[in-house]
Amino acid sequence: MVGSSHEALHRIFQKDPTLLTKALQKVLHVPFPEPREIAALNVDLTEIEPVERRVDTLLRAETDKGTYLLVVESQGKVDERKRGSWPYYLSYLHEKYRCEPVLIVITQSSRTAQWASKPIRFGFPGWDSMTVRPLVLGPDNVPVISDERQAERDVPLAVLSAMTHGRGPQADAILESLAAALRTIDSETAAVFVQFVDSCLADPQAKQMWRDLMTAIQYFWRHPLAEQVREEGREEGREEGREQGRAEAKAEMVLRVLEWRAVPVPDSVRERVSACTDLAQLEVWAQRAVHATSAAALFDAE
């Protein structure tokens, strides 16, 4: 029995589903296609089992025109599943924080950038119920900073330039200008930037050039976080004490990257990382620390 106008207003369409398409076509005059079949589905949208969903980075920006959530997603390749998860992220965040979410995708691939920049549309032809328009940062729009003075004026932007253009023809000039600019900022921030760039350089020659440039900077040579960059790739057979020093320096670097990114580090995670002497494992954690949204994410899939 229908006991309220709320019930009646929607249940009439359960009784006669064709009425809904008639209303769309004849009342609202929208070009909804004629259905071959209409079936009623379960209306309960509650998720019994929790589904883990995480964005890569989430920032809250307070401005004179309002508060915005900046949702940053690092995308290495085309992944059609994101066409469904990205709208979910934005809807959930809007419901949770009650402010406007903005999706920003960053990639090193022009092909991935072109794919990610296409609007995500839900609805039928001629009428979108929801449209998501990602903002995309990639090699086609991030400026190429290959001049030392320009890099010094905005070191973080120069770092982003190196991360997105590190595989391009101007990689050498970009890395050299950034290496010089790093001398102008504090060594701890520089060390974190160095790790970010090192993690993004896929071209072996560019990576080796970057590491050579870093060992040439004397202040960075003396900084404990530089051990990882300075020592990797050298011949094996090091004495035990030296090997332990490398592990300690790399473990410290992993923790510093998390702290610099404002990711809370529980004592249990700190102890596990600090106790690790496996350089290969520490390198895996170092790569994950650049994108991890929680300290525990270092150990995913282990």
C-alpha positions in Angstrom: 0.0 0.0 0.0 1.3 3.4 -0.9 1.3 5.6 2.2 2.9 8.9 1.1 3.3 11.2 -1.9 7.0 10.4 -1.8 6.2 6.7 -2.4 3.6 7.4 -5.1 5.7 9.8 -7.1 8.3 7.2 -7.9 6.4 3.9 -7.5 4.1 4.8 -10.4 7.1 4.2 -12.7 7.6 0.8 -11.2 4.0 0.0 -12.0 4.3 1.3 -15.6 8.0 1.7 -16.6 7.0 2.9 -20.1 5.4 6.0 -18.5 8.9 7.2 -17.6 10.2 7.1 -21.1 7.0 8.9 -22.3 7.5 11.6 -19.7 11.1 12.1 -20.8 10.1 12.3 -24.5 6.8 14.1 -24.4 7.0 16.2 -21.2 10.7 17.1 -21.0 11.3 16.8 -24.8 14.7 15.0 -24.4 15.7 12.6 -27.1 15.7 9.4 -24.9 15.9 6.3 -27.2 12.9 4.0 -27.3 13.7 1.0 -25.0 13.3 -2.6 -26.2 12.9 -3.8 -22.6 12.8 -2.3 -19.1 13.6 -4.3 -16.0 13.4 -3.2 -12.3 16.6 -3.7 -10.3 17.3 -3.8 -6.6 17.1 -0.3 -5.2 19.4 -0.9 -2.2 22.7 0.8 -2.9 24.3 -0.1 0.4 27.7 -1.9 0.1 27.8 -4.8 2.6 31.5 -5.4 2.1 33.7 -2.3 2.4 35.4 -1.4 -0.8 38.8 0.1 -0.6 39.1 3.2 -2.7 42.0 5.7 -2.5 43.0 8.7 -4.4 46.7 9.4 -4.9 46.8 12.8 -3.3 44.0 14.9 -1.8 44.5 18.6 -0.9 42.0 21.1 0.6 42.3 24.6 -0.8 40.7 27.6 0.9 40.2 30.5 -1.5 38.4 33.8 -1.6 35.9 32.2 -3.9 35.3 29.1 -1.9 36.8 25.9 -0.6 38.0 23.3 -3.1 39.3 19.7 -2.9 42.2 19.1 -5.2 42.1 15.4 -6.2 45.5 14.5 -7.8 45.8 11.2 -9.7 49.1 9.9 -11.2 48.3 8.0 -14.3 51.0 5.9 -16.1 48.8 4.4 -18.8 45.3 4.3 -20.3 43.0 2.5 -17.8 39.3 2.5 -18.7 38.4 1.5 -15.2 39.3 5.0 -14.1 36.4 6.3 -16.2 34.2 4.8 -13.5 36.2 5.3 -10.3 37.0 9.0 -10.9 33.4 10.1 -10.9 32.8 8.0 -7.8 35.8 9.7 -6.0 34.4 13.2 -6.8 30.8 12.3 -5.8 32.0 10.7 -2.5 34.3 13.6 -1.6 31.6 16.2 -2.3 29.2 14.3 -0.1 31.8 13.9 2.7 33.3 17.4 2.8 30.5 19.4 1.2 32.9 21.4 -1.0 33.7 21.3 -4.7 36.2 18.6 -5.8 38.5 19.2 -8.7 40.2 16.2 -10.5 43.8 16.7 -11.7 45.6 14.0 -13.6 49.3 14.0 -14.1 51.1 11.8 -16.5 54.4 11.4 -18.4 52.7 10.0 -21.5 51.1 12.2 -24.3 48.8 9.3 -25.2 47.6 8.9 -21.7 47.1 12.7 -21.3 44.9 12.7 -24.4 42.8 9.8 -23.1 42.5 11.3 -19.6 41.5 14.7 -20.9 38.4 13.4 -22.6 35.2 14.3 -20.6 33.5 11.4 -18.8 29.8 11.5 -19.6 27.0 9.6 -18.1 23.6 9.7 -19.6 22.2 9.1 -23.1 23.1 10.9 -26.4 22.0 14.5 -26.3 21.7 14.6 -22.5 24.4 14.2 -19.8 23.3 13.4 -16.3 26.9 13.8 -15.1 30.0 15.1 -16.8 33.5 14.8 -15.3 36.2 16.9 -16.9 39.7 16.1 -15.6 42.4 18.7 -15.7 45.5 17.0 -17.1 49.2 17.9 -16.6 51.6 16.1 -19.0 54.4 16.5 -21.5 52.2 18.5 -23.9 51.4 21.4 -21.5 53.9 21.3 -18.6 56.6 23.8 -19.5 60.1 22.6 -20.5 62.4 24.3 -18.1 65.9 24.0 -19.5 67.3 27.4 -18.3 69.1 27.5 -15.0 67.8 30.9 -14.0 64.2 30.0 -14.8 64.6 26.8 -12.8 66.0 28.8 -9.8 62.9 31.1 -9.9 60.5 28.1 -9.4 62.3 25.0 -8.3 59.2 22.9 -7.7 58.0 23.7 -11.2 61.4 22.7 -12.5 61.1 19.4 -10.7 57.7 18.8 -12.3 59.3 19.6 -15.7 62.0 17.0 -15.1 59.4 14.4 -14.0 57.2 14.9 -17.0 59.8 15.5 -19.7 62.6 13.2 -18.4 62.3 10.9 -21.4 62.2 13.6 -24.1 64.9 15.1 -26.3 65.6 18.0 -23.9 66.1 15.8 -20.9 69.8 16.6 -20.6 69.2 20.4 -20.5 66.3 20.0 -18.1 68.2 17.9 -15.6 71.3 20.1 -15.7 69.3 23.3 -15.0 67.4 21.6 -12.2 70.7 20.2 -10.7 72.0 23.8 -10.5 68.8 25.1 -9.1 68.8 22.6 -6.3 71.8 24.4 -4.8 69.6 27.4 -4.0 67.2 25.6 -1.7 67.6 23.7 1.6 69.3 20.3 1.4 66.5 18.3 2.9 63.9 19.6 0.5 66.4 19.1 -2.4 67.0 15.5 -1.3 63.3 14.7 -1.5 63.0 16.4 -4.9 66.0 14.3 -6.1 64.2 11.1 -5.1 61.0 12.2 -6.9 62.9 12.9 -10.1 65.0 9.7 -9.8 61.8 7.6 -9.4 60.2 9.1 -12.6 63.2 8.8 -15.0 62.4 5.7 -17.1 65.2 6.2 -19.6 68.4 4.5 -18.3 70.8 7.1 -19.8 68.7 10.0 -18.3 68.7 8.3 -14.9 72.4 7.7 -14.9 73.0 11.3 -15.9 70.8 12.5 -13.1 72.7 10.4 -10.5 76.1 11.6 -11.9 74.9 15.2 -11.6 73.8 14.6 -8.0 77.2 13.1 -6.9 78.8 16.2 -8.4 77.0 18.5 -6.0 79.2 18.6 -2.9 76.5 19.6 -0.3 74.3 16.8 -1.6 77.2 14.3 -1.4 77.5 14.9 2.3 73.8 14.7 3.0 72.7 11.3 4.4 69.7 11.1 2.2 72.0 11.1 -0.9 73.6 7.8 -0.1 71.0 6.0 -2.1 71.6 8.0 -5.2 75.4 8.1 -4.8 75.9 4.4 -4.1 73.5 2.5 -6.3 75.0 1.0 -9.4 78.5 0.7 -8.0 80.4 -2.6 -7.9 79.5 -5.3 -5.3 81.7 -6.6 -2.6 81.5 -3.7 -0.2 82.5 -4.3 3.4 79.7 -5.1 5.8 79.8 -1.8 7.6 79.5 0.2 4.4 76.5 -2.0 3.3 74.8 -1.3 6.7 75.4 2.4 6.2 73.7 2.3 2.8 70.7 0.5 4.2 70.4 3.0 7.1 70.6 6.0 4.7 68.0 4.5 2.4 65.6 3.7 5.3 65.9 7.3 6.5 65.2 8.5 3.0 62.0 6.4 2.9 60.8 7.9 6.2 61.8 11.5 5.2 59.8 11.3 2.0 56.7 10.3 3.9 57.2 13.0 6.4 57.8 15.6 3.8 54.5 14.6 2.1 52.7 15.0 5.5 51.9 11.3 5.6 51.7 10.2 9.3 54.2 7.5 10.2 53.2 5.2 13.1 56.0 3.8 15.3 55.4 0.3 14.0 56.1 1.5 10.4 59.1 3.5 11.5 60.6 0.5 13.3 60.0 -1.9 10.4 61.6 0.4 7.9 64.5 1.3 10.1 65.2 -2.4 10.9 65.3 -3.4 7.2 68.7 -4.2 5.8 67.5 -5.5 2.4 68.5 -2.7 -0.1 66.2 -4.1 -2.8 63.2 -4.0 -0.4 64.1 -0.5 0.7 64.2 0.6 -2.9 60.6 -0.8 -3.4 59.5 1.1 -0.4 61.2 4.3 -1.6 59.3 4.1 -4.9 56.0 3.6 -3.0 56.7 6.4 -0.6 56.5 8.9 -3.5 52.8 8.1 -4.0 51.6 6.4 -0.8 48.5 7.9 0.9 49.3 6.1 4.1 52.5 4.8 5.7 51.0 1.2 5.7 50.7 1.4 1.9 54.4 0.8 1.8 53.8 -2.8 2.6 50.9 -3.4 0.1 51.0 -6.8 -1.6 53.7 -8.1 0.8 
